[in-house]
């Protein structure tokens, strides 16, 4: 009877161990399948694409971008420049028109009579200047712009776009005033007081902001800004301090991403935008130094992306791998049909305003555990800053392979232990049986 019970226990243990291995394998498979694709780490080149463009000059290059594998590509106009780019570890692409020619074309467009609803960018990858006109641009105005483009040369491409180019009011964490509803973008400081960096079109200097519709929770007052021309402003906190979590931007559901620094955007870079209207959205940078003719005025030097946005997202943060890149300015389309969104670069705004970004003390890893060229945002950190909650959330995340591997490891250990115990029992039984015959 005792031996029968032991056999039953061993069988149950073996079945449970095999079941655990199967379950753990399924968990790992699910984690791998649900993990978003992450590009390969950027080539450790001597220079980045932007560095090479600056070093080689505007007459020998025509911009740089990041390819699908996360490696820098530099447009060059001669074989010698191509060799220098290749030697530095980046990929060269020979093109016809230099950055000097492309900039000359944009200057010609800028000097023409302003047409509301138009925008233009330099497309580094196609080596063209792209002029876009939204649905508000009349046929006569578009015809005149087309004639102007034809006069510049064959490297100016004309495109019509759906919707209209408008500024996007609202954002990640809403702030409200009589001037409208906007977003807290990034927290900054001048060493004495803390401020919210947000879009300049959100409201003029003197605008008073609240965190609720009833005006019971004051946030601060706009003290300076620039719009049109640029699109940034500073809201000084009531009391002068941003408080706990100043280095975090909200991404929804009480979660946030810690900001560890500020940087320049790159064409082809995967980026994320957060807004109170449409939440966390991602896409890539499609162009730099964009000019947009909003109804309120012209803004230049913007980052163009294919990240969607909707009315209610202005001022919201644009970031990648915890690096602050821009604040939402405007665009066209929506998050159902898709669209184009423009961002005011953060570095230029900080320089003009004389403030610094409030950041985390140390860089945080990306969701993949490594710093990639175009990684998704790092593991969401509770805005309260409770490390225990963050750890539990990561362990419970179905995209984490750790729990699956633990289940497999534990099951294998149990299976091996069961086999060892049975072997040891058989050995002892063997000894007992034959020791009796040895007398």
Buried (B, 14 or more C-beta within 10 A) or exposed (E): EEEEEEEEEBEEBBEBBEEBBEBBBEBBEBBEEEBEEBBEBBBEBEBBBBBBBEBBEBEBBBBBBBBEEBBBBBBBBBEEBBEBBEEBBBBBBEBEBBBBBBBBBBEBBEEEEEBBBBBBBBBBBEBBBBBBBBEBBEEEBBEBBBEBBEEBBEBBBBEEBEBBBBBBBBBBBBBBBEBBBBBBBBBBBEEEBBBBBBBBBBBEEEBBBBBEEEEEEBBBBBBBBBBBEBBBBBBBBBEEEBEEBBBBBBBEEEBBBBBBEBBBBBBBBBBBBBBBBBBBBBBBBBBBBBBBBBEBBBBBBBBBBBBBBBBBBBBBBBBBBBBBBBBBBBBBBBBEEEBBBBBBBBBBBBEEBEBEBBBBEEBBEBBBEEBBBBBBBBBBBBBEBEEEBBEEBBEEBEEBBEBBBBBBEBBBEBBEEBBEBBEEEEEEEEEEEEEEEEE
